[in-house]
């Protein structure tokens, strides 16, 4: 889904300089998608991974609450019309954000979006590795 998105194309074209997304080890590290190090050794690498995981967990928790509010997202959308999938997801995001702004916060059963990563992307992307090294330098 992400690879087919407008934002993915814009990031690939370099439209958002100094903007980064966080991904888990199933994704390649690119110049805009930062992933954790597989074997951090140095203190700053460990700090980078710790900060990366803590930040990503916040995002994953948000997805869990969102999927709890709209369980169709957790179960999977049951539509044969592929063109409706993204608008439905977008509509639930808008409604979810409106509910948050109106302080409509209920105890939704949080869906665990922190599934264990089984596929680990090990091929190095030199541009992505260089960006990640530059970010890691902030932890020294």
N, CA, C and O atoms as CSV, one atom per row, in Angstrom:
chain,resi,resn,atom,element,x,y,z
A,1,UNK,N,N,0.824,-1.183,0.000
A,1,UNK,CA,C,0.000,0.000,0.000
A,1,UNK,C,C,0.874,1.255,0.000
A,1,UNK,O,O,0.624,2.189,-0.762
A,2,UNK,N,N,1.893,1.274,0.850
A,2,UNK,CA,C,2.752,2.456,0.925
A,2,UNK,C,C,3.467,2.691,-0.398
A,2,UNK,O,O,3.531,3.824,-0.876
A,3,UNK,N,N,4.004,1.633,-0.993
A,3,UNK,CA,C,4.755,1.796,-2.240
A,3,UNK,C,C,3.906,2.372,-3.364
A,3,UNK,O,O,4.442,2.990,-4.284
A,4,UNK,N,N,2.593,2.182,-3.305
A,4,UNK,CA,C,1.695,2.700,-4.340
A,4,UNK,C,C,1.171,4.094,-4.004
A,4,UNK,O,O,0.384,4.657,-4.766
A,5,UNK,N,N,1.596,4.655,-2.877
A,5,UNK,CA,C,1.037,5.935,-2.431
A,5,UNK,C,C,1.757,7.129,-3.053
A,5,UNK,O,O,2.892,7.029,-3.518
A,6,UNK,N,N,1.062,8.252,-3.042
A,6,UNK,CA,C,1.632,9.501,-3.533
A,6,UNK,C,C,2.821,9.918,-2.672
A,6,UNK,O,O,3.842,10.369,-3.192
A,7,UNK,N,N,2.687,9.768,-1.362
A,7,UNK,CA,C,3.778,10.180,-0.465
A,7,UNK,C,C,5.048,9.380,-0.733
A,7,UNK,O,O,6.150,9.921,-0.646
A,8,UNK,N,N,4.902,8.098,-1.058
A,8,UNK,CA,C,6.061,7.272,-1.390
A,8,UNK,C,C,6.760,7.817,-2.632
A,8,UNK,O,O,7.985,7.941,-2.656
A,9,UNK,N,N,5.986,8.140,-3.653
A,9,UNK,CA,C,6.563,8.691,-4.883
A,9,UNK,C,C,7.246,10.028,-4.604
A,9,UNK,O,O,8.330,10.295,-5.124
A,10,UNK,N,N,6.616,10.864,-3.785
A,10,UNK,CA,C,7.199,12.164,-3.462
A,10,UNK,C,C,8.492,12.010,-2.667
A,10,UNK,O,O,9.456,12.738,-2.901
A,11,UNK,N,N,8.515,11.071,-1.734
A,11,UNK,CA,C,9.738,10.819,-0.969
A,11,UNK,C,C,10.839,10.299,-1.885
A,11,UNK,O,O,11.994,10.706,-1.759
A,12,UNK,N,N,10.493,9.411,-2.800
A,12,UNK,CA,C,11.470,8.877,-3.761
A,12,UNK,C,C,12.057,9.989,-4.621
A,12,UNK,O,O,13.231,9.940,-4.989
A,13,UNK,N,N,11.243,10.991,-4.940
A,13,UNK,CA,C,11.696,12.110,-5.770
A,13,UNK,C,C,12.452,13.161,-4.962
A,13,UNK,O,O,12.944,14.138,-5.526
A,14,UNK,N,N,12.548,12.970,-3.657
A,14,UNK,CA,C,13.290,13.896,-2.815
A,14,UNK,C,C,12.553,15.185,-2.500
A,14,UNK,O,O,13.184,16.207,-2.231
A,15,UNK,N,N,11.233,15.152,-2.528
A,15,UNK,CA,C,10.453,16.370,-2.288
A,15,UNK,C,C,10.471,16.815,-0.825
A,15,UNK,O,O,10.231,17.988,-0.537
A,16,UNK,N,N,10.748,15.905,0.092
A,16,UNK,CA,C,10.729,16.237,1.515
A,16,UNK,C,C,12.123,16.047,2.094
A,16,UNK,O,O,12.443,14.983,2.623
A,17,UNK,N,N,12.935,17.061,1.995
A,17,UNK,CA,C,14.296,16.981,2.524
A,17,UNK,C,C,14.254,17.019,4.049
A,17,UNK,O,O,13.424,17.711,4.637
A,18,UNK,N,N,15.140,16.284,4.671
A,18,UNK,CA,C,15.236,16.221,6.131
A,18,UNK,C,C,13.939,15.776,6.791
A,18,UNK,O,O,13.620,16.206,7.899
A,19,UNK,N,N,13.197,14.918,6.111
A,19,UNK,CA,C,11.984,14.314,6.664
A,19,UNK,C,C,12.158,12.811,6.621
A,19,UNK,O,O,12.627,12.260,5.624
A,20,UNK,N,N,11.779,12.146,7.702
A,20,UNK,CA,C,12.038,10.714,7.792
A,20,UNK,C,C,10.810,9.963,8.283
A,20,UNK,O,O,10.025,10.468,9.085
A,21,UNK,N,N,10.672,8.768,7.789
A,21,UNK,CA,C,9.689,7.822,8.295
A,21,UNK,C,C,10.444,6.766,9.077
A,21,UNK,O,O,11.631,6.546,8.837
A,22,UNK,N,N,9.774,6.113,10.003
A,22,UNK,CA,C,10.385,5.019,10.744
A,22,UNK,C,C,9.762,3.714,10.295
A,22,UNK,O,O,8.545,3.615,10.134
A,23,UNK,N,N,10.599,2.723,10.096
A,23,UNK,CA,C,10.117,1.403,9.721
A,23,UNK,C,C,10.799,0.344,10.551
A,23,UNK,O,O,11.820,0.596,11.190
A,24,UNK,N,N,10.227,-0.844,10.535
A,24,UNK,CA,C,10.880,-1.933,11.247
A,24,UNK,C,C,11.843,-2.647,10.306
A,24,UNK,O,O,12.055,-2.216,9.172
A,25,UNK,N,N,12.412,-3.725,10.783
A,25,UNK,CA,C,13.460,-4.420,10.040
A,25,UNK,C,C,12.964,-5.126,8.788
A,25,UNK,O,O,13.768,-5.651,8.018
A,26,UNK,N,N,11.661,-5.148,8.571
A,26,UNK,CA,C,11.124,-5.763,7.354
A,26,UNK,C,C,11.283,-4.833,6.152
A,26,UNK,O,O,11.087,-5.252,5.011
A,27,UNK,N,N,11.637,-3.574,6.406
A,27,UNK,CA,C,11.784,-2.590,5.339
A,27,UNK,C,C,13.256,-2.285,5.109
A,27,UNK,O,O,14.071,-2.424,6.020
A,28,UNK,N,N,13.599,-1.870,3.892
A,28,UNK,CA,C,14.981,-1.448,3.646
A,28,UNK,C,C,15.207,-0.061,4.240
A,28,UNK,O,O,14.296,0.768,4.251
A,29,UNK,N,N,16.387,0.186,4.722
A,29,UNK,CA,C,16.753,1.514,5.203
A,29,UNK,C,C,17.062,2.359,3.965
A,29,UNK,O,O,17.951,2.020,3.182
A,30,UNK,N,N,16.326,3.457,3.793
A,30,UNK,CA,C,16.549,4.338,2.648
A,30,UNK,C,C,16.868,5.730,3.167
A,30,UNK,O,O,16.949,5.948,4.376
A,31,UNK,N,N,17.049,6.664,2.254
A,31,UNK,CA,C,17.374,8.017,2.709
A,31,UNK,C,C,16.180,8.735,3.335
A,31,UNK,O,O,16.340,9.835,3.863
A,32,UNK,N,N,14.989,8.138,3.287
A,32,UNK,CA,C,13.821,8.720,3.959
A,32,UNK,C,C,13.126,7.745,4.909
A,32,UNK,O,O,12.248,8.158,5.666
A,33,UNK,N,N,13.494,6.470,4.889
A,33,UNK,CA,C,12.883,5.463,5.763
A,33,UNK,C,C,13.972,4.864,6.648
A,33,UNK,O,O,14.794,4.071,6.191
A,34,UNK,N,N,13.964,5.253,7.910
A,34,UNK,CA,C,14.996,4.801,8.839
A,34,UNK,C,C,14.532,3.548,9.567
A,34,UNK,O,O,13.407,3.478,10.060
A,35,UNK,N,N,15.409,2.575,9.624
A,35,UNK,CA,C,15.123,1.310,10.294
A,35,UNK,C,C,16.132,1.102,11.415
A,35,UNK,O,O,17.188,1.735,11.421
A,36,UNK,N,N,15.822,0.221,12.363
A,36,UNK,CA,C,16.791,-0.033,13.435
A,36,UNK,C,C,17.992,-0.809,12.900
A,36,UNK,O,O,17.913,-1.495,11.882
A,37,UNK,N,N,19.088,-0.679,13.608
A,37,UNK,CA,C,20.268,-1.488,13.289
A,37,UNK,C,C,20.011,-2.913,13.757
A,37,UNK,O,O,19.413,-3.126,14.812
A,38,UNK,N,N,20.461,-3.886,12.978
A,38,UNK,CA,C,20.239,-5.277,13.361
A,38,UNK,C,C,21.139,-5.696,14.518
A,38,UNK,O,O,20.718,-6.465,15.383
A,39,UNK,N,N,22.367,-5.200,14.541
A,39,UNK,CA,C,23.318,-5.568,15.597
A,39,UNK,C,C,24.026,-4.325,16.120
A,39,UNK,O,O,25.198,-4.114,15.808
A,40,UNK,N,N,23.347,-3.502,16.904
A,40,UNK,CA,C,24.003,-2.297,17.415
A,40,UNK,C,C,25.118,-2.667,18.392
A,40,UNK,O,O,24.934,-3.510,19.270
A,41,UNK,N,N,26.256,-2.038,18.231
A,41,UNK,CA,C,27.409,-2.339,19.085
A,41,UNK,C,C,27.820,-1.135,19.936
A,41,UNK,O,O,28.037,-1.260,21.141
A,42,UNK,N,N,27.924,0.012,19.301
A,42,UNK,CA,C,28.391,1.213,19.987
A,42,UNK,C,C,27.268,1.822,20.825
A,42,UNK,O,O,26.093,1.629,20.512
A,43,UNK,N,N,27.612,2.552,21.881
A,43,UNK,CA,C,26.580,3.163,22.732
A,43,UNK,C,C,25.598,4.034,21.948
A,43,UNK,O,O,24.394,3.996,22.202
A,44,UNK,N,N,26.110,4.820,20.995
A,44,UNK,CA,C,25.214,5.682,20.222
A,44,UNK,C,C,24.298,4.869,19.302
A,44,UNK,O,O,23.181,5.299,19.014
A,45,UNK,N,N,24.750,3.712,18.843
A,45,UNK,CA,C,23.894,2.839,18.034
A,45,UNK,C,C,22.777,2.245,18.893
A,45,UNK,O,O,21.633,2.132,18.453
A,46,UNK,N,N,23.125,1.873,20.112
A,46,UNK,CA,C,22.121,1.335,21.040
A,46,UNK,C,C,21.109,2.427,21.389
A,46,UNK,O,O,19.909,2.161,21.450
A,47,UNK,N,N,21.590,3.660,21.620
A,47,UNK,CA,C,20.688,4.782,21.914
A,47,UNK,C,C,19.771,5.073,20.727
A,47,UNK,O,O,18.583,5.346,20.900
A,48,UNK,N,N,20.337,5.011,19.517
A,48,UNK,CA,C,19.524,5.217,18.309
A,48,UNK,C,C,18.412,4.177,18.251
A,48,UNK,O,O,17.248,4.522,18.051
A,49,UNK,N,N,18.767,2.907,18.424
A,49,UNK,CA,C,17.753,1.848,18.375
A,49,UNK,C,C,16.698,2.038,19.457
A,49,UNK,O,O,15.508,1.847,19.206
A,50,UNK,N,N,17.129,2.415,20.660
A,50,UNK,CA,C,16.190,2.631,21.764
A,50,UNK,C,C,15.216,3.758,21.424
A,50,UNK,O,O,14.010,3.620,21.627
A,51,UNK,N,N,15.738,4.875,20.906
A,51,UNK,CA,C,14.882,6.006,20.526
A,51,UNK,C,C,13.967,5.625,19.362
A,51,UNK,O,O,12.792,5.989,19.341
A,52,UNK,N,N,14.512,4.898,18.408
A,52,UNK,CA,C,13.730,4.463,17.242
A,52,UNK,C,C,12.562,3.592,17.688
A,52,UNK,O,O,11.425,3.803,17.267
A,53,UNK,N,N,12.848,2.621,18.535
A,53,UNK,CA,C,11.815,1.685,18.999
A,53,UNK,C,C,10.762,2.414,19.834
A,53,UNK,O,O,9.567,2.167,19.675
A,54,UNK,N,N,11.199,3.312,20.725
A,54,UNK,CA,C,10.245,4.048,21.567
A,54,UNK,C,C,9.319,4.911,20.713
A,54,UNK,O,O,8.116,4.975,20.965
A,55,UNK,N,N,9.877,5.568,19.714
A,55,UNK,CA,C,9.067,6.413,18.836
A,55,UNK,C,C,8.123,5.567,18.001
A,55,UNK,O,O,6.944,5.893,17.862
A,56,UNK,N,N,8.641,4.484,17.449
A,56,UNK,CA,C,7.800,3.614,16.629
A,56,UNK,C,C,6.688,2.983,17.460
A,56,UNK,O,O,5.582,2.785,16.958
A,57,UNK,N,N,6.966,2.665,18.725
A,57,UNK,CA,C,5.933,2.092,19.594
A,57,UNK,C,C,4.780,3.070,19.807
A,57,UNK,O,O,3.625,2.655,19.893
A,58,UNK,N,N,5.085,4.361,19.893
A,58,UNK,CA,C,4.037,5.370,20.014
A,58,UNK,C,C,3.141,5.349,18.781
A,58,UNK,O,O,1.917,5.419,18.888
A,59,UNK,N,N,3.760,5.252,17.620
A,59,UNK,CA,C,3.002,5.183,16.368
A,59,UNK,C,C,2.179,3.898,16.328
A,59,UNK,O,O,1.004,3.922,15.961
A,60,UNK,N,N,2.792,2.782,16.705
A,60,UNK,CA,C,2.087,1.494,16.696
A,60,UNK,C,C,0.897,1.515,17.661
A,60,UNK,O,O,-0.152,0.943,17.367
A,61,UNK,N,N,1.061,2.170,18.803
A,61,UNK,CA,C,-0.050,2.269,19.761
A,61,UNK,C,C,-1.186,3.093,19.163
A,61,UNK,O,O,-2.358,2.757,19.333
A,62,UNK,N,N,-0.838,4.164,18.469
A,62,UNK,CA,C,-1.851,4.971,17.791
A,62,UNK,C,C,-2.617,4.132,16.777
A,62,UNK,O,O,-3.844,4.207,16.703
A,63,UNK,N,N,-1.896,3.333,15.997
A,63,UNK,CA,C,-2.561,2.439,15.040
A,63,UNK,C,C,-3.466,1.453,15.770
A,63,UNK,O,O,-4.558,1.140,15.298
A,64,UNK,N,N,-3.010,0.965,16.922
A,64,UNK,CA,C,-3.806,0.015,17.695
A,64,UNK,C,C,-5.115,0.613,18.183
A,64,UNK,O,O,-6.160,-0.035,18.118
A,65,UNK,N,N,-5.060,1.857,18.674
A,65,UNK,CA,C,-6.273,2.541,19.133
A,65,UNK,C,C,-7.198,2.818,17.947
A,65,UNK,O,O,-8.413,2.645,18.045
A,66,UNK,N,N,-6.619,3.243,16.837
A,66,UNK,CA,C,-7.389,3.510,15.615
A,66,UNK,C,C,-8.096,2.238,15.148
A,66,UNK,O,O,-9.278,2.271,14.806
A,67,UNK,N,N,-7.375,1.127,15.134
A,67,UNK,CA,C,-7.979,-0.146,14.726
A,67,UNK,C,C,-8.995,-0.631,15.753
A,67,UNK,O,O,-9.935,-1.345,15.403
A,68,UNK,N,N,-8.816,-0.249,17.018
A,68,UNK,CA,C,-9.811,-0.587,18.031
A,68,UNK,C,C,-11.107,0.176,17.819
A,68,UNK,O,O,-12.194,-0.360,18.035
A,69,UNK,N,N,-10.990,1.427,17.396
A,69,UNK,CA,C,-12.172,2.253,17.119
A,69,UNK,C,C,-12.885,1.765,15.859
A,69,UNK,O,O,-14.114,1.760,15.796
A,70,UNK,N,N,-12.114,1.361,14.870
A,70,UNK,CA,C,-12.664,0.882,13.592
A,70,UNK,C,C,-12.153,-0.536,13.362
A,70,UNK,O,O,-11.154,-0.748,12.674
A,71,UNK,N,N,-12.847,-1.491,13.942
A,71,UNK,CA,C,-12.371,-2.882,13.888
A,71,UNK,C,C,-12.286,-3.430,12.469
A,71,UNK,O,O,-11.597,-4.421,12.231
A,72,UNK,N,N,-12.981,-2.796,11.523
A,72,UNK,CA,C,-12.872,-3.250,10.128
A,72,UNK,C,C,-11.436,-3.114,9.628
A,72,UNK,O,O,-11.020,-3.850,8.734
A,73,UNK,N,N,-10.677,-2.179,10.200
A,73,UNK,CA,C,-9.277,-2.029,9.802
A,73,UNK,C,C,-8.438,-3.198,10.302
A,73,UNK,O,O,-7.500,-3.628,9.631
A,74,UNK,N,N,-8.774,-3.706,11.475
A,74,UNK,CA,C,-8.024,-4.834,12.042
A,74,UNK,C,C,-8.394,-6.140,11.342
A,74,UNK,O,O,-7.533,-6.983,11.089
A,75,UNK,N,N,-9.670,-6.297,11.035
A,75,UNK,CA,C,-10.142,-7.530,10.384
A,75,UNK,C,C,-9.802,-7.556,8.910
A,75,UNK,O,O,-9.653,-8.622,8.313
A,76,UNK,N,N,-9.683,-6.393,8.335
A,76,UNK,CA,C,-9.488,-6.290,6.894
A,76,UNK,C,C,-10.790,-5.864,6.241
A,76,UNK,O,O,-11.866,-6.346,6.595
A,77,UNK,N,N,-10.682,-4.972,5.302
A,77,UNK,CA,C,-11.874,-4.471,4.625
A,77,UNK,C,C,-12.411,-5.529,3.683
A,77,UNK,O,O,-11.660,-6.162,2.941
A,78,UNK,N,N,-13.694,-5.706,3.722
A,78,UNK,CA,C,-14.334,-6.729,2.900
A,78,UNK,C,C,-15.050,-6.052,1.733
A,78,UNK,O,O,-16.279,-5.995,1.690
A,79,UNK,N,N,-14.279,-5.552,0.811
A,79,UNK,CA,C,-14.845,-4.938,-0.375
A,79,UNK,C,C,-14.155,-5.498,-1.605
A,79,UNK,O,O,-12.942,-5.708,-1.624
A,80,UNK,N,N,-14.947,-5.731,-2.615
A,80,UNK,CA,C,-14.394,-6.209,-3.880
A,80,UNK,C,C,-13.984,-5.050,-4.772
A,80,UNK,O,O,-13.392,-5.248,-5.833
A,81,UNK,N,N,-14.300,-3.855,-4.340
A,81,UNK,CA,C,-13.988,-2.677,-5.145
A,81,UNK,C,C,-12.697,-2.070,-4.604
A,81,UNK,O,O,-12.706,-1.342,-3.611
A,82,UNK,N,N,-11.601,-2.377,-5.265
A,82,UNK,CA,C,-10.278,-1.971,-4.780
A,82,UNK,C,C,-10.155,-0.454,-4.631
A,82,UNK,O,O,-9.447,0.025,-3.744
A,83,UNK,N,N,-10.831,0.297,-5.483
A,83,UNK,CA,C,-10.738,1.759,-5.431
A,83,UNK,C,C,-11.340,2.335,-4.153
A,83,UNK,O,O,-11.100,3.500,-3.834
A,84,UNK,N,N,-12.112,1.550,-3.423
A,84,UNK,CA,C,-12.730,2.033,-2.185
A,84,UNK,C,C,-11.833,1.861,-0.963
A,84,UNK,O,O,-12.049,2.517,0.057
A,85,UNK,N,N,-10.852,1.007,-1.050
A,85,UNK,CA,C,-10.031,0.684,0.119
A,85,UNK,C,C,-9.358,1.919,0.706
A,85,UNK,O,O,-9.537,2.206,1.889
A,86,UNK,N,N,-8.594,2.648,-0.085
A,86,UNK,CA,C,-7.884,3.818,0.436
A,86,UNK,C,C,-8.836,4.912,0.916
A,86,UNK,O,O,-8.591,5.489,1.976
A,87,UNK,N,N,-9.915,5.225,0.185
A,87,UNK,CA,C,-10.850,6.229,0.724
A,87,UNK,C,C,-11.486,5.812,2.050
A,87,UNK,O,O,-11.711,6.661,2.913
A,88,UNK,N,N,-11.779,4.534,2.228
A,88,UNK,CA,C,-12.355,4.072,3.498
A,88,UNK,C,C,-11.345,4.247,4.625
A,88,UNK,O,O,-11.690,4.732,5.702
A,89,UNK,N,N,-10.104,3.855,4.379
A,89,UNK,CA,C,-9.055,4.019,5.395
A,89,UNK,C,C,-8.871,5.497,5.716
A,89,UNK,O,O,-8.765,5.873,6.883
A,90,UNK,N,N,-8.832,6.334,4.682
A,90,UNK,CA,C,-8.699,7.779,4.892
A,90,UNK,C,C,-9.853,8.357,5.684
A,90,UNK,O,O,-9.650,9.195,6.563
A,91,UNK,N,N,-11.067,7.915,5.379
A,91,UNK,CA,C,-12.249,8.408,6.099
A,91,UNK,C,C,-12.190,8.022,7.572
A,91,UNK,O,O,-12.528,8.830,8.437
A,92,UNK,N,N,-11.766,6.797,7.865
A,92,UNK,CA,C,-11.671,6.399,9.276
A,92,UNK,C,C,-10.610,7.222,9.993
A,92,UNK,O,O,-10.769,7.544,11.171
A,93,UNK,N,N,-9.526,7.568,9.296
A,93,UNK,CA,C,-8.483,8.401,9.911
A,93,UNK,C,C,-9.028,9.788,10.240
A,93,UNK,O,O,-8.772,10.320,11.321
A,94,UNK,N,N,-9.771,10.365,9.317
A,94,UNK,CA,C,-10.356,11.692,9.546
A,94,UNK,C,C,-11.329,11.652,10.725
A,94,UNK,O,O,-11.272,12.509,11.607
A,95,UNK,N,N,-12.216,10.663,10.741
A,95,UNK,CA,C,-13.194,10.546,11.834
A,95,UNK,C,C,-12.481,10.311,13.163
A,95,UNK,O,O,-12.870,10.877,14.184
A,96,UNK,N,N,-11.448,9.484,13.154
A,96,UNK,CA,C,-10.673,9.209,14.370
A,96,UNK,C,C,-10.045,10.502,14.898
A,96,UNK,O,O,-10.101,10.774,16.097
A,97,UNK,N,N,-9.451,11.295,14.012
A,97,UNK,CA,C,-8.825,12.552,14.429
A,97,UNK,C,C,-9.857,13.555,14.937
A,97,UNK,O,O,-9.592,14.278,15.897
A,98,UNK,N,N,-11.026,13.608,14.307
A,98,UNK,CA,C,-12.096,14.490,14.793
A,98,UNK,C,C,-12.518,14.061,16.198
A,98,UNK,O,O,-12.704,14.901,17.078
A,99,UNK,N,N,-12.666,12.764,16.403
A,99,UNK,CA,C,-13.055,12.252,17.725
A,99,UNK,C,C,-12.017,12.624,18.780
A,99,UNK,O,O,-12.376,13.004,19.894
A,100,UNK,N,N,-10.749,12.519,18.442
A,100,UNK,CA,C,-9.685,12.884,19.389
A,100,UNK,C,C,-9.773,14.370,19.723
A,100,UNK,O,O,-9.682,14.749,20.890
A,101,UNK,N,N,-9.949,15.210,18.711
A,101,UNK,CA,C,-10.042,16.659,18.945
A,101,UNK,C,C,-11.242,17.028,19.807
A,101,UNK,O,O,-11.207,18.017,20.540
A,102,UNK,N,N,-12.296,16.239,19.719
A,102,UNK,CA,C,-13.500,16.494,20.524
A,102,UNK,C,C,-13.438,15.778,21.864
A,102,UNK,O,O,-14.413,15.739,22.614
A,103,UNK,N,N,-12.282,15.220,22.144
A,103,UNK,CA,C,-12.052,14.512,23.403
A,103,UNK,C,C,-12.964,13.301,23.559
A,103,UNK,O,O,-13.309,12.918,24.677
A,104,UNK,N,N,-13.347,12.710,22.456
A,104,UNK,CA,C,-14.172,11.502,22.453
A,104,UNK,C,C,-13.234,10.298,22.535
A,104,UNK,O,O,-12.965,9.617,21.545
A,105,UNK,N,N,-12.758,10.070,23.728
A,105,UNK,CA,C,-11.800,8.990,23.934
A,105,UNK,C,C,-12.463,7.931,24.794
A,105,UNK,O,O,-12.722,8.148,25.977
A,106,UNK,N,N,-12.729,6.811,24.202
A,106,UNK,CA,C,-13.311,5.690,24.933
A,106,UNK,C,C,-12.241,4.638,25.140
A,106,UNK,O,O,-11.154,4.705,24.568
A,107,UNK,N,N,-12.572,3.679,25.961
A,107,UNK,CA,C,-11.650,2.567,26.171
A,107,UNK,C,C,-11.845,1.531,25.080
A,107,UNK,O,O,-12.521,0.521,25.273
A,108,UNK,N,N,-11.249,1.796,23.943
A,108,UNK,CA,C,-11.315,0.825,22.868
A,108,UNK,C,C,-10.312,-0.269,23.159
A,108,UNK,O,O,-9.247,-0.021,23.725
A,109,UNK,N,N,-10.657,-1.463,22.773
A,109,UNK,CA,C,-9.693,-2.543,22.914
A,109,UNK,C,C,-8.582,-2.277,21.919
A,109,UNK,O,O,-8.789,-2.301,20.706
A,110,UNK,N,N,-7.404,-2.023,22.453
A,110,UNK,CA,C,-6.277,-1.716,21.588
A,110,UNK,C,C,-5.852,-2.972,20.849
A,110,UNK,O,O,-5.622,-4.017,21.460
A,111,UNK,N,N,-5.751,-2.865,19.545
A,111,UNK,CA,C,-5.308,-3.976,18.718
A,111,UNK,C,C,-3.790,-3.950,18.687
A,111,UNK,O,O,-3.192,-2.903,18.440
A,112,UNK,N,N,-3.168,-5.080,18.933
A,112,UNK,CA,C,-1.712,-5.145,18.935
A,112,UNK,C,C,-1.189,-5.053,17.509
A,112,UNK,O,O,-1.342,-5.980,16.714
A,113,UNK,N,N,-0.573,-3.926,17.202
A,113,UNK,CA,C,0.015,-3.729,15.878
A,113,UNK,C,C,1.512,-3.968,15.911
A,113,UNK,O,O,2.196,-3.800,14.902
A,114,UNK,N,N,2.011,-4.354,17.049
A,114,UNK,CA,C,3.438,-4.570,17.214
A,114,UNK,C,C,3.782,-6.027,16.958
A,114,UNK,O,O,4.483,-6.660,17.748
A,115,UNK,N,N,3.291,-6.541,15.866
A,115,UNK,CA,C,3.537,-7.939,15.538
A,115,UNK,C,C,5.028,-8.179,15.358
A,115,UNK,O,O,5.775,-7.300,14.930
A,116,UNK,N,N,5.425,-9.362,15.689
A,116,UNK,CA,C,6.828,-9.719,15.568
A,116,UNK,C,C,7.243,-9.697,14.107
A,116,UNK,O,O,6.521,-10.188,13.239
A,117,UNK,N,N,8.395,-9.133,13.846
A,117,UNK,CA,C,8.899,-9.048,12.482
A,117,UNK,C,C,9.631,-10.339,12.158
A,117,UNK,O,O,10.650,-10.664,12.768
A,118,UNK,N,N,9.097,-11.066,11.191
A,118,UNK,CA,C,9.736,-12.316,10.789
A,118,UNK,C,C,10.666,-12.118,9.605
A,118,UNK,O,O,11.707,-12.768,9.507
A,119,UNK,N,N,10.288,-11.224,8.713
A,119,UNK,CA,C,11.118,-10.957,7.549
A,119,UNK,C,C,12.051,-9.812,7.885
A,119,UNK,O,O,11.598,-8.713,8.205
A,120,UNK,N,N,13.331,-10.054,7.816
A,120,UNK,CA,C,14.313,-9.023,8.106
A,120,UNK,C,C,14.999,-8.652,6.808
A,120,UNK,O,O,15.562,-9.509,6.126
A,121,UNK,N,N,14.950,-7.376,6.467
A,121,UNK,CA,C,15.558,-6.883,5.245
A,121,UNK,C,C,17.023,-6.626,5.538
A,121,UNK,O,O,17.359,-5.714,6.293
A,122,UNK,N,N,17.885,-7.417,4.948
A,122,UNK,CA,C,19.307,-7.315,5.283
A,122,UNK,C,C,20.139,-6.635,4.209
A,122,UNK,O,O,21.282,-6.261,4.472
A,123,UNK,N,N,19.601,-6.466,3.009
A,123,UNK,CA,C,20.360,-5.836,1.935
A,123,UNK,C,C,20.568,-4.368,2.270
A,123,UNK,O,O,19.614,-3.669,2.609
A,124,UNK,N,N,21.795,-3.899,2.179
A,124,UNK,CA,C,22.114,-2.517,2.542
A,124,UNK,C,C,21.839,-1.569,1.382
A,124,UNK,O,O,22.181,-1.856,0.235
A,125,UNK,N,N,21.229,-0.460,1.690
A,125,UNK,CA,C,21.040,0.637,0.757
A,125,UNK,C,C,22.037,1.697,1.202
A,125,UNK,O,O,21.892,2.260,2.287
A,126,UNK,N,N,23.039,1.975,0.389
A,126,UNK,CA,C,24.128,2.853,0.819
A,126,UNK,C,C,23.632,4.249,1.190
A,126,UNK,O,O,24.092,4.827,2.175
A,127,UNK,N,N,22.701,4.792,0.413
A,127,UNK,CA,C,22.155,6.111,0.750
A,127,UNK,C,C,21.441,6.094,2.084
A,127,UNK,O,O,21.610,7.002,2.899
A,128,UNK,N,N,20.641,5.058,2.309
A,128,UNK,CA,C,19.921,4.934,3.572
A,128,UNK,C,C,20.856,4.732,4.743
A,128,UNK,O,O,20.651,5.300,5.816
A,129,UNK,N,N,21.888,3.920,4.538
A,129,UNK,CA,C,22.860,3.683,5.609
A,129,UNK,C,C,23.599,4.965,5.969
A,129,UNK,O,O,23.890,5.205,7.140
A,130,UNK,N,N,23.904,5.787,4.970
A,130,UNK,CA,C,24.602,7.052,5.230
A,130,UNK,C,C,23.718,7.999,6.042
A,130,UNK,O,O,24.195,8.651,6.970
A,131,UNK,N,N,22.446,8.074,5.698
A,131,UNK,CA,C,21.521,8.932,6.451
A,131,UNK,C,C,21.392,8.424,7.876
A,131,UNK,O,O,21.409,9.210,8.823
A,132,UNK,N,N,21.264,7.108,8.035
A,132,UNK,CA,C,21.129,6.539,9.381
A,132,UNK,C,C,22.384,6.822,10.202
A,132,UNK,O,O,22.281,7.153,11.384
A,133,UNK,N,N,23.575,6.698,9.594
A,133,UNK,CA,C,24.820,7.008,10.316
A,133,UNK,C,C,24.837,8.474,10.762
A,133,UNK,O,O,25.285,8.785,11.866
A,134,UNK,N,N,24.348,9.371,9.899
A,134,UNK,CA,C,24.301,10.797,10.256
A,134,UNK,C,C,23.363,11.024,11.439
A,134,UNK,O,O,23.671,11.820,12.326
A,135,UNK,N,N,22.237,10.342,11.461
A,135,UNK,CA,C,21.301,10.471,12.584
A,135,UNK,C,C,21.924,9.895,13.851
A,135,UNK,O,O,21.783,10.471,14.929
A,136,UNK,N,N,22.605,8.772,13.728
A,136,UNK,CA,C,23.241,8.133,14.889
A,136,UNK,C,C,24.274,9.061,15.519
A,136,UNK,O,O,24.474,9.031,16.733
A,137,UNK,N,N,24.935,9.890,14.702
A,137,UNK,CA,C,25.938,10.827,15.243
A,137,UNK,C,C,25.317,11.806,16.242
A,137,UNK,O,O,26.022,12.337,17.100
A,138,UNK,N,N,24.015,12.052,16.142
A,138,UNK,CA,C,23.350,12.935,17.109
A,138,UNK,C,C,23.319,12.319,18.507
A,138,UNK,O,O,23.092,13.026,19.488
A,139,UNK,N,N,23.542,11.023,18.604
A,139,UNK,CA,C,23.491,10.334,19.894
A,139,UNK,C,C,24.861,10.245,20.565
A,139,UNK,O,O,25.007,9.563,21.580
A,140,UNK,N,N,25.868,10.927,20.011
A,140,UNK,CA,C,27.201,10.894,20.635
A,140,UNK,C,C,27.385,12.063,21.570
A,140,UNK,O,O,28.442,12.201,22.185
